[in-house]
């Protein structure tokens, strides 16, 4: 817990005071610097956040859906009977600073988030776009009947990420996402509350409107007796004017960072995977 708060205390003020510089960033600045654009089309690659941000004074609604496991077949209508949903609103305070609020039916989680751009990839210049992401969530599904000593603090979790992306060419983009996440309550006694992971993701443009996306989360300090798996997801993006429709298969049913990194129960090896989609709409 101490390490996480130290991380946030050090980074958040730095990012906050950097916003004046971020406000001045446009596609071409006074010295003629040109920036790469459209590294990713969606705010998420699949599960992981991408380096894309919502524009200044723009509101975006993201509806994410994960059906139940395909492994159960017709008994659950290939997962339709066990679907979970996340509704997320993201607002652009500036082009380089976003805030978000969401609610997921998976563990009845409420979450607020902050996403901010630190650097942009330049054409013939700085090679990466770097974005920070922080969130805090509340798990309201925990029940005092099962956990008599439960307090509000046990419901709370945190995430801090640095998203490092590069647009290699007009078709190919990739991202690394070093991540620290912390849950005040963990279901495995031997699991550390503060956990570490490295996200890897990419996008390959198939046509003007279609792309192939994939991401993977490598958990770095999972308990030896944990039944949970690393999340791997693959799918396609369809861009249609005012919205991006992402369809994918994943072994993670949870859609908040703490849940898909810390509590993924599906296993590609035995067919325990979920079909899902993210639908975003600008306002």
N, C-alpha and C positions, 0 to 999 in steps of 0.2 A: 504493500500500500504506500509506503514511504517513497519508493522509487517512482511510482506512478505520479504522485502528487508533485514530486520534485521535477519530473519531466514536464508536467503541465505548467507549473509555476514558472519554469525557465522559458518555455516556448511561447505560451499564450501572450504575455506582454510584448515579447519581441515581434510576434506576428501582428499584434494590434497596432503597435507603433509603426509598422511597415506599411500600413494601409494608405498613407498619404502618397507614398511612392507608387503603390498599386493603382491608385486612382488616375495617375498620369499615364498608365500603360494603354496604348491603343495599337492598332495593327502597324502603324508607321509612326515613329516618334520624330522629334525635331532633327535628329541626326540621320534620319533615313533608315533606321533599323526596321527590318521586316521580320514578322513573327510567323511561325507555322500555325496553321489553324486546322480544326477538325481532326485532331489526333484521335479522339473518340467522339462518336455521335450521341451516345447515351450517357446519362449521369452515372450509370454503373456499367462495368464491363459485362458481368453477369451478376455475381454476388458482391464483388468488391467495388468500391467507389472508383470511378475513373477521374481523370484530371479535368474533365469538362465541368464548367460552372454555369449557373443560370445568369442571364444578363441583368444589367442594372434595371431595377424597378420591375422585374419580370417575376411572375409567380408560376411555378410548375407543379402540377399534381402527378405523382407517380403511384400507380396502383400495381402492386406486385402480388402474384398468386402462385402458390405451390400446391399442386394436387398431392394426394397420398401416394404411397408406393405403388409402382406398376407391378411389383412382384405378387401382390394379392389378387391380381387378375379381376375376373368378373365379379368376385365377391364384394369388392368395393367399387365396382365399375371403373377399374384401372385407376383408382385413386380419387375419383370424383367425390366420393362420399366423405373423404377425409382431408379436404382442402383447407389451407390456411391463407389468410390475406393480410397484407400490409398496405396501409394508406399513408403516404408521405407528402407533405407540402414543403416546397423549398422556395425561398424568396431571395432575390438578388438585391442586397443592400447596395452593392456596387458590382461592376463586372468582375471584380476579384475577391468578393466577400459574400458568402451565402449563409443563411440560417435555415434550419429545417426543423420540422416537428412531425412525428409519426406515431401511429398506433398499429401494432401487429397482434393478430389473434393467436400467434404462437407464444405461449406463456403470458398472454395478455400484456404485452410490453408497450410502454410509452417511452418515447425517446426524443431528445432534442439534440441538434447537431450544429456545428460550426465548420465551414469549409472555406479555405482562403488560399489564394494563389501567391506564391513567393517569387517564382521565376518563370519566365516563358522561353520556350525554345525559339532561338533566332535562326533565320536563314543565314548560313555562313557565319554563325556566331555561337552563342551558348547552346549546348547540344540537348538540353533537357527542359521539360516543363516540370516544375516541382510545386506540389499543392499539399497543404496540411489539412488534416481532418480530425476533429475531436467530437466526441458525443458522450452523453450521459443518459442512462436508461433506468427505468423502474419496472421490475418484474412483479406485476400485481397478481400473478397466479399462485404464488406461494401461500400456503394455507396454515393458519395458526393451529388448526386441529391436528395437522401432521407435525408441525414444528411449534410446540407450545412456547418456546423461548424466542420466537421470531420477533424482531423489531424492524422498524422501517429501514434502518441502515442496511439490513441484510438483503433488501430488495434491489439495492442500487448497484449499477455496474458502470464502467467507464471504458472508453476507447481513445487511443491516440495513434494516428497514422501519418506517415510521410509518403506521399504518392509521387513516384519518380517515373516520368513517361518520356518516350522519344518516338517521334514520327520518323521512321526510317526512310520511307518514300511515300508516294501518293496512295499506296495500297496497304502498307504494313506499319502497324504501331505496336509498341509493347510497353509494359509497366511493371515496376517493382513497388511493393508496398510493405516496408517494415512496419510492424504493428505491435503495440503493447495494449493488452486489454486486461481489465481487472473486474472480478465479480466478488462482492462481499460475501456471497453464499455460493458454494460449489457443491455439487451433488456427490462428488468423489472425495472422501476424506483426505486421501493422499495427494490430491491435486492442489498445487499452489494457487492462491487466489489471483496473484499477478502472473499473467501468461504472455508468452512471446510467440510471434508468428511472422512468417515472410510470405506475402502474397505475390503471385506472379500471374500476369494476364496479358492478353494480346488481342488484336483485331486485324483481320485481313479483309480488305474490300473486294467483294466479288463483282459488283456492278455499281451503277450510280446510286442505287437505293439499298442494296443488300450487302451485308458483311457477315463474316464468320468470326465469332468471339469465343474466348475460353479463358477461364481463370482457375487458379489452384492455390490453396492455403496450406503452407507447410508449418505445422505446429511444432515449436522448438522445445517445449518443456512439458509435454503431456505426461501424466502419471502412467507408470508401467501397467497398472491394473485398469486403466480407463478403457471403456468399451467404445469410445468415440473415435471417429476417423477424420482424416484430412479431407476437406471439401474440394471436389473437382467438378467443374461445370463447363458445358459446351453448348453453343446455340447460335442463332442467327439474329441479326438486327434488320428491321425493315423501317426505313425512313419514309414517311408519307406526309410531307408538308409540315403541319403544326405538331406532329407527334412522332415518337420513335416507339416501335413495337418490337420487343425482344422476346423471342421464344427459345427455350432451352431445356436441357436435361441436366439434373444435378443430383448428388447424393445428400444434399443439405436441404431440409425443409424449413429451418429457421432462416430469417432474412436480415436480422440485425447482426452486426459484426461479431458480437460476443457469442451469439448462438450458432452461427454457421462455422465459426472457428473453434468454439469450445464444446459444442454439443451436436455435431453431425453424426447421425446414427446410421445413415445409409451406406451401402457397400456396393460399388460397381461390380465387384467380382461375383456377387451372388444375385445380381439383378435388382437389388433394393435401391431403386432410383426414383426420382420424382420429375414429372413434367411440370413446367411452370412458365410464367411470362411476366415481364415488366412492361407496363404501358405508361408512357409519359405524355402529358399534354400541357402546352404553354398557354398562358393567359395574359 
